[in-house]
Amino acid sequence: TVNRYTWSRHRSTFLFSAESGSWVLKDGRLRQLCAAAGPAQPSNSQLSPAGDRVAYVLESSLYVEDLTSGQVVRLTHDVASHLVNGSARGVYSGLNARGFRWSPDGEFIAYLQFDTQGVKEFTLVNYSDSLYSRTRSFPHVKPGETLPGCRAGIVSADGGETIWLELSGDPRNHYLCYCDWTPDSRQLVVTQLNRRQNTATVFLADRVSGQAQPILVDRDD
């Protein structure tokens, strides 16, 4: 079953996700992404604007795979279990489902990092797909409880250090509900929403320095 698919800008590359993993059809050749990862499967796969590379999340880290050479570059190197890169979770899944964005020139990736430390866990019981029931626990925010921290960063698609955006406001009491590039790939537009969700601030952030300036504040009681 195909769960999700997309074309590159010039329709030269076709990317789709299925139960067996993520697959790419390019130049008449079908290949599986991250085939050497074993049971772990990439998620949130996104083609570069030129269709020559794919970025994806594997076990909470962000990677880029070259579709010609097969070379894989790891972009994030956090090893803490409470840090998640490039994949929206929990309360953020409806606000910024993609988790990261390619720059229009295909040279950089802007992504969100989530810190779930201090977030209480919720447990579900699965009765449906095995003879015996199984439990699964994951961080989940109830009203009034601790939110995951969230920050936005920019990294070269070839790897290197992340430039973190300098946004005002407590990351544990604000949501980053929109993050995308300007057409020239030089700046990011980021919308920050407070926890009461009655004030939205739009920032324009520089790709090189990470400095961000508010350009619009919208309030509604």
N, C-alpha and C positions, 0 to 999 in steps of 0.2 A: 504494500500500500504506500503510495506517495503522499507524504504529509505536507510538503512545502516545496515550491520550485521557483526559480527566477532565471531570467536571461541576462546576459551581459548587454552593455549599451548598444553594440553593433550586431547583436544576435549571433555572435561567433561561438559563444560558450553557454551551455545549459547546465545549471546546478539544481539538484533536487535531493531531498531527504526522504528516506524510507526506513522501515523497521530494521533493515540490514545495515544502515549507516548513511553517510552522505556521499553522493556520487556526482561526477562531472563528465559531461559529454563535450569533447572539444576536438575539432579536426577529425571527426569520424571515429574517435577513440573514446571508449567508456572506461573510466578509472574510479576507484574508490579512494576517498580522502583518508589520510591518516591510516593507511592499511596496516601499518606495523604497530598500532596502538593496542592490539589485543582486544579484550572484552570492552575496554573503554571506547566510547564513541564520541566524535566531535559533535558539538551542538552550535546553534546560532551561526551557521556558516553563511558568509557573505562574499560575493565576488567583488574583486577590485573593479574600478570603472572601466579599465581596458580589457577585463576578462582574462588576464594572464595569471592572476593569483587569487587565492581564496584565504580569507581570515576566518578563524573559528575558535571556539572555546573548548578546551579539553581539560577536565578535572580542575576547573576554576582558574586556568591560565589561558592566555591569549596567544595564538600561533598564526603564522602566515605560511602557506604552502605554495611554492612555485609550480604552476601546472605544466611547464615545459621540462624543467630539470628534476622536479620532484623534491627539491630541497625544502626543508622545513626549518623555519626560524621561530624560536620562542621569544615572545616580546615581553612577557612579564615573568618575574622570577620569585614572587612571594611564595613562601612555603607554609605560612600559618593557615591552619584549617578554617579560621574564621574570616579569611579574606577571599572574596570572589571577584574576579576580573571579567568585565565584558559581558556578563549575563545577569539580567535583572531578576531579582528574586522577591518573593513575598509581596509586600505592599507596592513595590516598584514595578511589578510585572505588568500592571495596567498603565503605568505612567511613561515608561521608556522601555518598551518590550525588546528593542534590538540590542541594547547594552553597549554597542560601539558603532562608529561610523567611519567609513573610508573618506579621506579627503577627495575632492573632485579630481585632483591631479594624480591620485593613486600613490602618493609618496608618504602619507601619514595616516595614522588611525587615532581618533579620539575615542576614549572609552571611560566607562564608569567603574569605580572600584567600591565594593560594598564591604563594610566591616560589621559582622554580625556578633562580635564579642559583646556579651551582656544581654543579648536578646534571648528571651526564654524559649524553650522548645515545646512544640506541639506534637502529639503522637497520634498517628492514624493506625487502625488495625485493618489489614487486608485479609478478607475472607474468600476472595473470589478466584484466585488463579493457582491455588495449591491445595493439597489435602489438609494441611494444617494452616492455621492463621499465622500471619506474620505482622510485626509492628515496624513502623518507620517513623523516626523522629526528625524534625527539621525546625530551624528558627522561624518563629511566626509571632507577629506583633498583635496583641490585643489592645483595645482602646485604653489609653493612659499608660501603657507600658513602654519600655525602652525601644526606640527606633534604631535600625541599623545606621551606622554612619555611611555617608556617600560622598565621594569626591570624583572630580573629572580630571583626566590626564590626557596628554598627547605624546605619542611615541612614533618614531620612524618605522615604516613598514619593513625596513631592513634590520631593525633591532637597535638597541641603545637605551639611554636613560629616558625616563618619563618626565615630562614637564607637567607639574601639577598646577591647575588653575587656582589663582588666588581670589577666592570668592568670600565675601563677608557672610556672616551668619553661622550659627552653630550647626554643623553637619548632622547632629543627632536630633535637631528640631526643625529641619528643613528638608524638603524633597527637591531633587533635581529632576524636573518632569519633562525637560526638552533639552537636547544638546545636538547641534548640527553645524556644519561648516558654511561659511560664506562661499560664493561661487569661485572666488580667487584663491581658495585654500589657505588664506593667510590669517583668518580669524574664526573663532567659534561663537555661535549664538547660544546662550544658555539661559533657560528659564528656571528660576528658583521659586518654590512655593513654600510658605510657612506651614507649620503643622496644623494650624486652625484652617488653613486653606482659604484665607480671605485677603491675602496679599501676595501678588506675583511680581517678582523683579526680574527683568530681562537684562542680562549682562552681555557685553561684547568683549571677548578675551583674545589676547594676542597669542599667536601660535609659538613664537620664539621665547617670550619672557613668561608667559602664563598670567600676566597682569590682566585684570578684568575691571571694566568700568560699567556701572549701571547706566542703561540708556532709557529705561522705562520702568515705572512702578505703577501697578494697577491694584486698587483696593476696592473691596466690596464687603460691607458689613454683613 
